[in-house]
Amino acid sequence: MESFKTIKGEASSEFTEKRSRFICYAKHVLSKEEAEDYIKHIKSIHWDAKHNVYAYRIREENISKASDDGEPQGSGGIPVISVLEKKGLFDIVVVITRYFGGVLLGIGGLSRAYSYGAKLAVGSSEIISMVLCTVVQVFVGYDVFEKIKRSIRRFHAKISDCTYTNNVEAYIHIYEDEYPKFEEFINEMDFGNIKIEVKSREFCCIDQEKVL
């Protein structure tokens, strides 16, 4: 089953190391543009900080980028992106703002601090698994739709959107490797007039209150 891990939403935390204040942010993003916009946003909030070290990984664009933002080369961005790589996280940006406290940490101290900050930011986030899903659109009567709703959980599936008129138009996300079983279930049951159409394949998390 094709899948990857990311975080849900946004999280932040902070710590102090030898009087330097580190404020650590993590956010779910879907593109390089989203990541860069978030970095600019954090820099605008902390305009008076000397350093806003960051790293991000975007799965679909196959992009990984890290920046020391004025810290000694290799002491900030690399430790942060190493944490993301070791945890197998994609579609995430981490920004760590540092307010210098007057005590030099040295390259080793900075590397440990930024690595810890990345772990803290990720640890404050909710990590979720994104699984490749088949997205189908169904058109059914109300009685048939109720039968589908009662049976859908066995297929690792979730109804993501519904429109109610004379019939029901619904979108259903199903783990891709479960879709053949779902299709067989639909075909074998006497559902009467039902129309089902595969619309797309996309990564989503369906073990939530709503599809992500």
C-alpha positions in Angstrom: 0.0 0.0 0.0 1.6 3.3 -1.2 1.7 5.8 1.6 3.8 8.5 3.3 3.7 10.5 6.6 3.1 14.2 7.2 1.7 16.4 9.9 -1.8 17.8 10.3 -2.2 21.6 10.5 0.4 23.7 12.3 2.2 23.5 15.6 4.8 25.5 17.6 7.0 25.1 20.7 10.0 26.8 22.2 13.0 26.3 24.4 16.0 28.2 25.7 19.6 27.1 25.4 22.4 29.1 27.1 20.1 32.2 27.1 19.3 31.9 23.3 15.6 31.6 22.7 14.5 29.1 20.0 10.9 29.3 18.7 10.1 26.2 16.7 7.3 26.0 14.1 6.0 23.2 11.9 3.3 23.4 9.2 1.7 21.1 6.7 2.2 22.5 3.2 1.5 21.1 -0.3 4.0 23.1 -2.5 7.2 25.0 -2.6 5.2 28.2 -2.8 3.2 27.4 0.3 6.4 26.6 2.2 8.2 29.8 1.1 5.1 31.9 2.0 5.0 30.4 5.5 8.8 31.1 5.9 8.2 34.7 4.9 5.2 34.9 7.4 7.4 33.7 10.3 10.2 36.1 9.3 7.7 39.0 9.3 6.5 38.0 12.8 10.1 37.7 14.1 11.6 40.6 12.1 13.9 41.5 15.0 15.4 38.0 15.2 18.9 37.4 13.7 18.1 33.9 12.4 15.1 32.0 11.0 16.5 28.6 10.1 14.2 26.4 8.0 13.8 23.3 6.0 11.0 21.7 4.0 10.2 18.6 2.0 7.5 18.5 -0.7 6.6 15.0 -1.9 4.9 15.7 -5.2 7.5 18.1 -6.4 10.3 16.0 -5.0 11.8 19.1 -3.4 14.0 19.3 -0.3 15.5 22.6 0.8 17.3 23.8 3.9 18.7 27.2 5.0 21.1 28.2 7.8 19.9 31.8 7.5 23.1 33.3 8.6 24.2 30.7 11.1 27.5 28.9 10.4 27.3 26.7 7.3 25.7 23.3 8.1 24.8 24.2 11.7 21.1 24.9 11.2 19.3 23.8 8.0 21.0 20.4 7.7 20.2 19.3 11.3 16.5 20.3 10.7 16.1 18.5 7.4 17.9 15.5 8.8 15.1 15.2 11.4 12.4 15.3 8.7 14.2 12.7 6.7 14.8 10.3 9.6 11.1 10.6 10.5 10.1 10.0 6.9 8.0 13.2 6.8 6.9 15.0 3.6 4.7 18.0 2.8 6.1 19.8 5.8 8.0 23.0 6.6 9.9 23.7 9.8 11.1 27.1 10.8 13.2 27.8 13.9 13.6 31.4 15.0 16.6 32.1 17.2 17.0 35.2 19.5 20.7 35.3 20.4 21.2 35.4 24.2 24.8 36.6 24.3 26.5 33.2 24.7 28.1 31.5 21.7 27.0 27.9 21.2 29.6 26.9 18.7 28.8 24.8 15.6 28.3 21.6 17.5 26.0 23.3 20.0 24.0 25.0 17.3 23.6 21.7 15.4 22.3 20.0 18.5 20.0 22.9 19.3 18.4 23.1 15.8 18.1 19.3 15.7 16.3 19.4 19.1 14.1 22.3 17.9 13.0 20.3 14.8 12.2 17.3 17.0 10.2 19.5 19.3 8.3 21.1 16.5 7.4 17.8 15.0 6.7 16.3 18.4 4.1 19.0 19.0 2.4 18.1 15.7 -0.1 15.4 14.9 1.6 13.0 12.6 -0.7 11.3 10.1 -0.4 8.7 7.3 -1.4 9.7 3.8 -2.5 6.7 1.8 -3.1 6.4 -2.0 -6.9 6.4 -2.5 -9.3 5.9 -5.3 -11.9 8.7 -5.4 -15.3 7.6 -6.8 -18.5 9.5 -7.5 -21.8 7.6 -6.9 -25.4 8.5 -7.9 -27.9 6.4 -5.9 -31.3 6.6 -4.3 -31.7 7.4 -0.6 -32.4 3.8 0.5 -29.3 2.5 -1.4 -27.1 5.2 0.0 -28.0 4.2 3.6 -26.9 0.6 2.7 -23.6 1.9 1.4 -23.0 4.0 4.5 -23.6 1.0 6.8 -21.1 -1.1 4.9 -18.4 1.4 3.9 -16.1 1.1 6.9 -15.0 -2.4 6.1 -13.3 -1.1 3.0 -11.2 1.6 4.7 -13.4 4.2 2.9 -15.0 7.5 3.9 -17.7 9.6 2.3 -16.2 13.0 1.7 -19.0 15.0 0.2 -22.7 14.6 -0.5 -25.4 16.5 -2.4 -29.0 15.6 -1.7 -31.7 16.2 -4.4 -34.1 13.6 -5.8 -31.2 11.1 -5.4 -27.8 11.3 -3.6 -24.6 12.3 -5.3 -21.6 11.4 -3.1 -17.8 11.3 -3.3 -16.1 8.4 -1.6 -12.4 8.0 -0.8 -11.2 4.4 -0.7 -7.8 2.9 -0.1 -6.7 2.0 -3.5 -5.9 -1.6 -2.7 -9.4 -2.0 -1.2 -11.2 -0.6 -4.2 -11.6 -3.9 -6.1 -13.4 -5.3 -3.1 -15.6 -2.3 -2.9 -16.5 -2.5 -6.6 -17.3 -6.2 -6.2 -19.5 -5.4 -3.3 -21.4 -2.8 -5.3 -21.8 -5.2 -8.2 -22.9 -8.1 -6.1 -25.5 -6.3 -4.0 -28.9 -5.7 -5.4 -28.7 -2.0 -5.3 -31.0 -1.3 -8.3 -30.2 1.9 -10.2 -26.7 3.0 -9.2 -24.0 4.8 -11.1 -20.4 4.8 -10.0 -17.5 6.5 -11.6 -13.8 6.7 -10.7 -12.8 10.4 -10.6 -9.2 10.4 -9.5 -6.4 8.9 -7.5 -4.9 10.9 -4.7 -3.2 10.7 -1.3 -5.5 11.2 1.7 -5.9 10.3 5.3 -9.3 8.8 6.0 -8.8 7.8 9.7 -10.0 11.2 10.7 -13.4 12.9 11.2 -13.1 14.1 7.6 -10.9 13.3 4.6 -7.6 15.1 4.6 
